[in-house]
Amino acid sequence: MRRPSSCSPRRLAFALAALTVASAAEGASTTRSLEYATTGTIGTAGLTGPAVVRFEGVADAFAATPSPFPRGDIPSVLPAGSGSALALGQFDVASPTGSGATIYAHTPFAITFRVISVGGELPTAGQDAVTISGWLDGTVGGDRPSQLTAHYRLAGSFGTPWEPRDMVGSFQTGNLTQTLTIPGVTTILACPGGGVAAAPVSSLLVSDAPPSAPLLDPNSIPEPGPLVTLLVAAAGGVIGGRRGRGRPTPRNPE
């Protein structure tokens, strides 16, 4: 009676399917730990009165890089729930001494976003710092209610389909572009009836690859796990066994 072959097509298909599933489970994620820090400066151009605003950055902050959008498919207006939230620091606003007012008229500021590590590795050369720039407009103190706003300068190329509308800076991790966005590209520092205090600055980090680049970050693809290695060996043995069984046995000439 003929015994079922261990190299049957059904078993071969099962082994290859298991290999595919295991490989996808181990190599699909491109999410990595991002360590960063920020600092900020505020200029004096357009400033009337004593300076009452300073920027307080963050040191050794951590976030997770988000799963990337499909290649070239990042929307201009980001859907709710997309990206990873990053705390960039805060503007501290103090009331002017006396009865005078401080006026900011297109006064420049700059926030430096410094990448310390990505997945425990040093950032790509030339991509370890991003400058987010903008200007302050408004009045703090005096006879009128305080009203002061920080406006951020857009960094994207208008009309490019894979850049979100509120992009203020970007950097690379492998073949992926990590984009910093600030929804509305403004932060209210002081408003009528609200007084003056600290105004946190939050950014939304989104990830995408240009259409000409592969989607997966090559630095984030892990080494094959034991299960994948075992299945590769098993599949190779099955294929080799079938090839060996298919060859006719040579006969010795008589």
C-alpha positions in Angstrom: 0.0 0.0 0.0 1.4 3.4 -1.0 2.0 5.8 1.9 1.1 9.5 1.5 4.1 11.5 0.5 5.4 14.1 3.0 6.1 16.2 -0.1 2.5 16.4 -1.3 1.4 19.7 -3.0 -1.0 20.4 -0.2 1.7 20.3 2.4 4.0 22.3 0.2 1.3 25.0 -0.2 0.7 25.0 3.5 4.4 25.5 4.3 4.7 28.4 1.9 1.5 30.1 3.2 2.8 29.8 6.8 6.1 31.3 5.7 4.3 34.2 4.0 2.2 35.0 7.1 5.1 34.8 9.5 7.2 37.0 7.3 4.5 39.6 7.1 3.9 39.5 10.9 7.6 40.0 11.6 8.5 42.6 8.9 5.3 44.7 8.4 5.7 47.3 11.1 7.8 50.4 10.5 6.9 52.1 13.8 10.0 53.1 15.7 10.8 55.0 18.9 11.8 58.6 18.3 13.8 60.5 20.9 13.9 64.3 20.4 14.5 67.7 22.1 13.5 71.3 21.3 14.8 74.8 21.9 13.4 78.1 20.9 14.4 81.8 20.4 12.4 84.9 19.9 13.7 87.9 18.0 13.3 91.6 18.7 12.3 92.9 15.3 8.9 94.5 15.4 9.0 94.5 19.3 7.8 97.6 21.1 8.1 97.6 24.9 9.7 95.0 27.2 10.0 91.4 25.9 7.4 89.3 27.8 7.4 86.1 25.7 9.9 83.3 25.9 9.9 79.7 24.5 10.5 76.7 26.8 11.5 73.6 25.0 11.6 69.9 26.0 14.6 67.7 26.6 14.8 64.0 25.9 11.2 63.5 24.9 10.0 60.3 23.3 7.3 59.5 20.8 6.5 56.6 18.4 6.8 57.3 14.7 3.5 56.6 13.0 2.7 53.9 10.5 3.3 55.4 7.1 0.6 56.3 4.6 0.6 54.4 1.3 3.2 55.7 -1.1 2.2 59.1 -2.4 -1.3 58.8 -0.8 -0.9 61.2 2.1 -3.8 63.6 2.1 -3.5 67.4 2.2 -6.0 67.5 5.1 -5.1 64.7 7.6 -8.0 62.5 8.8 -8.8 62.4 12.4 -6.8 59.9 14.4 -3.8 59.9 12.0 -0.2 60.5 13.0 1.5 60.7 16.4 1.2 63.7 18.8 4.4 65.4 19.8 4.8 68.0 22.6 7.2 70.7 21.3 7.3 72.9 24.4 5.4 76.0 25.3 5.4 79.8 25.0 5.5 81.5 28.4 3.8 84.9 28.4 4.2 87.3 31.3 2.3 90.5 32.0 4.3 93.7 31.4 5.2 95.7 34.5 3.4 98.9 35.0 0.6 100.1 32.8 2.4 99.9 29.5 1.8 97.4 26.7 4.2 95.2 24.8 3.5 95.1 21.0 4.7 92.3 18.8 4.4 93.2 15.1 5.6 90.2 12.9 8.3 89.5 15.4 10.2 86.4 14.3 10.7 83.2 16.3 12.4 79.9 15.7 11.9 76.5 17.3 14.6 73.9 16.7 13.5 70.3 16.7 16.5 68.1 17.2 16.3 64.3 16.5 18.4 62.5 19.1 17.8 58.9 17.9 15.3 56.8 15.8 14.8 53.3 17.0 17.9 53.7 19.2 20.1 54.6 16.2 21.5 58.0 15.2 19.5 60.0 12.7 20.3 60.2 9.0 23.2 62.5 8.3 22.0 66.1 7.8 18.5 65.2 9.1 19.2 65.6 12.8 17.7 69.1 13.2 14.6 70.8 11.8 13.8 74.5 12.3 10.2 75.6 12.7 9.9 79.3 12.1 7.2 81.9 12.4 6.2 85.2 13.8 4.3 86.8 16.7 1.5 89.3 16.2 -0.5 91.1 18.9 -0.4 93.1 22.2 0.1 92.1 25.8 -0.9 94.3 28.7 -1.9 98.0 28.6 -5.4 99.5 28.5 -6.7 97.0 25.9 -7.3 93.3 26.4 -4.2 91.1 25.5 -4.3 89.4 22.2 -1.2 87.6 20.9 -0.9 84.8 18.3 2.0 82.7 17.0 1.9 82.1 13.3 4.0 79.2 11.8 5.6 79.4 8.4 4.6 76.6 6.1 7.4 74.4 4.9 5.7 72.3 2.2 5.7 72.7 -1.6 2.2 73.8 -2.5 0.5 71.5 -4.9 2.6 68.5 -3.9 0.1 65.7 -3.2 2.2 63.9 -0.6 2.6 66.8 1.8 0.0 67.8 4.3 -1.4 71.3 4.3 -0.1 72.2 7.8 3.4 71.0 7.3 6.0 73.1 9.2 9.1 70.8 8.8 10.3 67.3 7.9 13.2 64.9 8.3 14.1 61.5 6.9 14.3 58.0 8.6 15.5 55.6 5.9 13.3 56.1 2.9 10.4 57.5 4.9 9.7 61.2 5.3 8.6 62.1 8.8 6.5 65.3 8.6 5.8 67.8 11.4 2.5 69.5 11.2 0.8 72.0 13.4 -3.0 72.0 12.9 -4.2 75.5 11.9 -0.5 76.7 11.9 -1.3 79.1 14.8 -1.1 79.0 18.6 -3.1 81.5 20.7 -0.8 82.9 23.3 -3.1 85.5 24.9 -6.7 86.4 24.1 -9.3 88.9 25.5 -10.6 87.8 28.8 -8.3 84.8 29.0 -5.3 86.5 30.6 -1.8 85.5 29.9 0.0 82.3 30.9 1.7 79.3 29.2 0.6 78.2 25.7 1.7 74.7 24.8 2.8 73.9 21.3 1.7 70.5 19.9 2.6 68.9 16.6 1.2 66.0 14.7 3.9 63.7 13.2 2.9 61.9 10.0 5.0 59.5 7.9 5.0 58.9 4.1 7.2 57.8 1.3 7.4 59.7 -2.0 6.0 57.8 -5.0 9.5 57.0 -6.3 10.6 55.4 -3.0 9.8 52.1 -1.5 7.3 52.2 1.3 9.3 50.1 3.9 12.1 51.7 5.9 15.1 49.5 5.3 16.5 50.3 8.7 13.4 49.0 10.4 13.1 45.6 8.8 14.0 43.0 11.5 16.2 40.0 11.0 14.1 36.8 10.3 12.9 35.2 13.4 13.3 31.5 14.3 9.9 30.6 13.0 10.6 32.1 9.6 14.1 30.5 9.4 12.5 27.1 10.3 9.8 27.5 7.6 12.3 28.5 5.0 14.3 25.4 5.7 11.2 23.2 5.7 10.0 24.7 2.4 13.4 24.2 0.9 13.5 20.6 2.0 10.1 19.9 0.6 10.9 21.4 -2.8 14.3 19.6 -2.9 12.6 16.3 -2.0 10.1 16.7 -4.7 12.7 17.4 -7.3 14.7 14.4 -6.1 11.7 12.1 -6.4 10.9 13.3 -9.8 14.2 12.2 -11.4 14.4 8.7 -12.9 16.9 6.3 -11.4 19.7 5.7 -13.8 20.3 2.1 -14.7 23.7 0.5 -15.0 24.4 -0.7 -18.6 24.5 -4.4 -18.9 
